[in-house]
Amino acid sequence: MKRNEELKKLAETQEWDFIVIGGGASGLGSALDATSRGFKTLLIESHDFAKATSSRSTKLVHGGVRYLAQGDIGLVKEALKERGLLAKNAAHVVKNQSFIIPNYTWWGGIYYKIGLSIYDFLAGKLSLGRTQYISKSKTIGKLPTIEQKNLMSGVVYQDGQFDDARLAINLAQTIIEKGGSAINYLKVINLIKNDSNKITGVIAEDQFTHKQYEIHTKVVINATGVFTNDILNMNNPKHGKFVVPSQGIHLVLDKSFLKSDDAIMIPKTSDGRVLFVVPWHDRALVGTTDTLLENESFEPRALEQEINFVLNTARQYLSKKPTREDVKSVFAGLRPLAAPKGEGKNTKEVSRSHKVITSDTGLVSIIGGKWTTYRKMAEDTINKAMEIHKMKTVPSSTEHLSIHGNVKAEQVDRSSHLYVYGSDIPAIQSLQNENQKYAERIHPDHPFTVAEIIWAVRNEMAETIEDVLARRVRMLFLDARAAIDCAHHVAAIIAEERGLSPEWAHQQEKEFIELAKGYLLTPYSPKTINLN
């Protein structure tokens, strides 16, 4: 996966069947679906793959227990099926995760056991395991850091967990392997239309060289998530608002706050949502919130009331009470919700199901949805595009399509941090063996090595420090201070690998540190790191 090779393909192709705008879950899914049907497909992303919402999720592959409580059986059933398929198609990044609901009332255990047994039933053959009622002592045994005062029992159920940005990179790799093309840092600045006002292509600008490309296609798919309205605006300035951004934040704590491989699910918080405390890459991930925002952003920031809400709720359920000083990293993501019909409607009530909308110009837009159902969203999008553009009907083949990196679940060694690379692990280990320098860690407190940076630059289209530290390895999300501390070292490695100047490295370091400070809750003081 090399950017210059993809740009060469772009220059050599006169017309594409599909151009997909957006390199998040729905865009990558749509491009893979179209490519695997045999269509000549190009995906273009204005920043890095999964830069926005798709790298900032709660890392769950789930049916949505909350949607079950709301009675949205159709959405739950669809998501549970997709959860099962994803666990087979990308077994290296998706794993079975046990969740425990701690009950502080006598009836809670019975209520959640019945509800979650329905959840298991809806999953059918793709169920990940049966729900169990467990006693107070067993709950404490499994969750030693749970608040024990008034604890009555626990209910254990199974769901999925994954690494979102890693899956996004794997999807981009799969698109290219299947004959499609995917390019990051190429921004659509205009749509091309013919005399009949039908879209026939896009004008896109390389964000590094500022070179502009006129790219022709039969179909344009708008899969830009919370930025959907921007492309709709290019198409028709009077289109109205189809998508509203809803913010969810996550705080990352040290694993000592959750000394368990099981996750905690709090089914009813003060704002009526659920809250999760999930083990993720040897940290505890706590979230999330649901705050309707006016404007979308590529770098949304957690609001003070959201931070306080998550900390206060976590303190009610954890025996070790987290403070701001304990937060290793805070990140915010925006959900692209279909705009509610009624004024002032609460985002909790807005359906998480997806919609495919079409314009008179032939533009096809996919809105709503979530990571778990990305494949089904993509299938529906390409089906609709074939229908309205009267294209030859080719059935989708992604239901059982193995994604780059996929290995059988039993072959995944999750004790090594490299497990997320799946079938690429031997290649990374080979890099570490060929050069002693490549085997060195980039930070003493984290297992990530120089080889992973070299691999990301050579094979995963990582162009900047942020691409590497935020999305190829997840250090910015796991420990923002550590990411800042090793920024200088990482910039030098990338510059040397790509033959770039010390000035480039210095500018990159400066930009990254400024960005990373937004992931901290307490002031940063520089630290000298010893890598020996």
Secondary structure as UniProt FT lines:
FT   HELIX           3..12
FT   STRAND          16..21
FT   HELIX           25..36
FT   TURN            37..38
FT   STRAND          41..44
FT   TURN            49..50
FT   HELIX           53..55
FT   STRAND          60..61
FT   HELIX           65..69
FT   TURN            70..71
FT   HELIX           73..89
FT   TURN            90..93
FT   STRAND          95..103
FT   TURN            106..107
FT   HELIX           108..123
FT   HELIX           124..126
FT   STRAND          132..135
FT   HELIX           136..142
FT   TURN            144..145
FT   TURN            149..150
FT   STRAND          153..161
FT   HELIX           164..177
FT   TURN            178..179
FT   STRAND          181..183
FT   STRAND          186..193
FT   TURN            195..196
FT   STRAND          199..206
FT   TURN            207..209
FT   STRAND          212..222
FT   HELIX           225..227
FT   HELIX           228..235
FT   TURN            237..238
FT   STRAND          243..254
FT   HELIX           255..257
FT   STRAND          263..266
FT   TURN            270..271
FT   STRAND          275..280
FT   TURN            281..282
FT   STRAND          283..287
FT   STRAND          291..292
FT   HELIX           304..317
FT   HELIX           324..326
FT   STRAND          329..338
FT   TURN            343..344
FT   HELIX           347..349
FT   STRAND          355..358
FT   TURN            360..361
FT   STRAND          364..367
FT   HELIX           371..373
FT   HELIX           374..388
FT   TURN            389..390
FT   TURN            399..400
FT   TURN            404..405
FT   HELIX           409..411
FT   TURN            414..415
FT   HELIX           417..424
FT   HELIX           425..434
FT   HELIX           436..439
FT   TURN            444..445
FT   HELIX           450..459
FT   HELIX           465..466
FT   HELIX           467..472
FT   HELIX           475..478
FT   HELIX           480..485
FT   HELIX           487..498
FT   HELIX           502..516
FT   HELIX           517..519
//
